Amino acid sequence: MAIRRHKDRWLIDVSVDGKRKTSVLPFETAPEDLELVETRLKLELMEERASAMRQSADEKSNKGWNLEQAYRHCLRVRPKWKSDEQRKNVEKQWRVVSAYIPGTTLLAEIDTDRLDEFVQEAEEERHVCGATINRYLSFISAILTEAGRRGKLKAMPFLPKQEEGLGRIRWLNDSEEELLLANALRMEYKDIAEAICVFIDTGMRMGELWQIEAHQIDFDRGVLTIEADQTKTKRIRVLPITDRMAAILRPRCTSPSAFVFPNFSSEGFYRKFVKIAKTAALEKVIPYTLRHTCCSRLVQRGVPLVHVAEHMGHSNLQTTRRYAHLAPQDKDTLRAVIQGAEWGQARAQGIIPQ
């Protein structure tokens, strides 16, 4: 019974779905007023239940957003995804991710368990390494982060990042470089051969070289400047121009606003490069091998890692340290330092500090 007498008062006790509300009224309260209070308490409980159901529905649907809607929104607002080169990269990542997590998946359903399934499926079917999986997870994280900023995601799931090894460090020795260039010229890919030379001498990323205009090259000072908005890390880099670079770039600088490698794309370069490498019987050689080659040679020839990192545009010195084992090591000099020799004396014997 909802209304009952308790000592010298009326006690109204109402329950809806296990939740209760009570009210105590004086004994003189009229019966119709007691019924009104009872009705009001029931209505309050029912409204609270309806509100909880609406909230649950909102959380489940994230107000109507699914993964593809969040991805499309991210394409519109994320600055790093604005360039044509970056747009192509994220579209490739989207094709992979959406093959395992359909675009119709509600954001609320993308929890750590669902991401664990994605990692396992991608590893088993695509045979990708931990570093590649982490790039996919970073892509998903960017989408979910933007959704969270718009109030479409209540909580960010834990991202099951994978352990990364040293990765693939494949570089070209001098004879392999000569073979690669010879095959490019034999196949009448002169432009590709010239781009290969610039990549090896600068360590630039493909997306950086295609954006370089003639006004960014100063032949008098012997430097090439990559503007901040052209780099992955959004930091200016000034690179030295080698003699063979100068010979390649001068004829290409027809006007200040001219692209030095016009009508080039990473996709087109990749296809031709792989074809050249395959013809030259060079195994595990891809365009990124050229960047590895530049970095490896700098380290092998004794350039301190901090300078190598600056030249390559590494935002984290740990990236450069992957090449540290290639640095020249004079064990006799190190032994002399350990036994008490001054560093300057030891360095004079040939070792360059890393």
Secondary structure, 3 states (H helix, E strand, C coil): CCEEEECCEEEEEEEECCEEEEEEEECCCCHHHHHHHHHHHHHHHHHHHHHHHHHHHHHHHHHHCEHHHHHHHHHHHCHHHCCHHHHHHHHHHHHHHHHHCCCCCEHHHCCHHHHHHHHHHHHHHHCCCHHHHHHHHHHHHHHHHHHHHCCCCCCCCCCCCCCCCCCCCCCCCHHHHHHHHHHHHHCCCHHHHHHHHHHHHHCCCHHHHCCCEHHHEECCCCEEEECHHHCCCCCCEEEECCHHHHHHHHHHCCCCCCECCCCCCHHHHHHHHHHHHHHCCCCCCCCHHHHHHHHHHHHHCCCCHHHHHHHHCCCCHHHHHCCHHHCCCCHHHHHHHHCCCCHHHHHHCCCCCC
